[in-house]
């Protein structure tokens, strides 16, 4: 899992994934009624370089519990 710092970063990540050719599939969870994105899920992948690049550009970091 990776952790994103704020709302802007998760929205930027969604945009970066959508702009790939072909677009990278994801699902963005949005809390209601606040309309705040809280989680973005990707299908399992084999460390696709495009996914890693988008995660890095969006400022994601490895989440350790």
Secondary structure, DSSP 8 states (H G I E B T S, - for coil): -EE-SSHHHHHHHHHHHHHSSS---EEEEEETTTTEEEEEEE---S--HHHHHHHHHTT-EE---
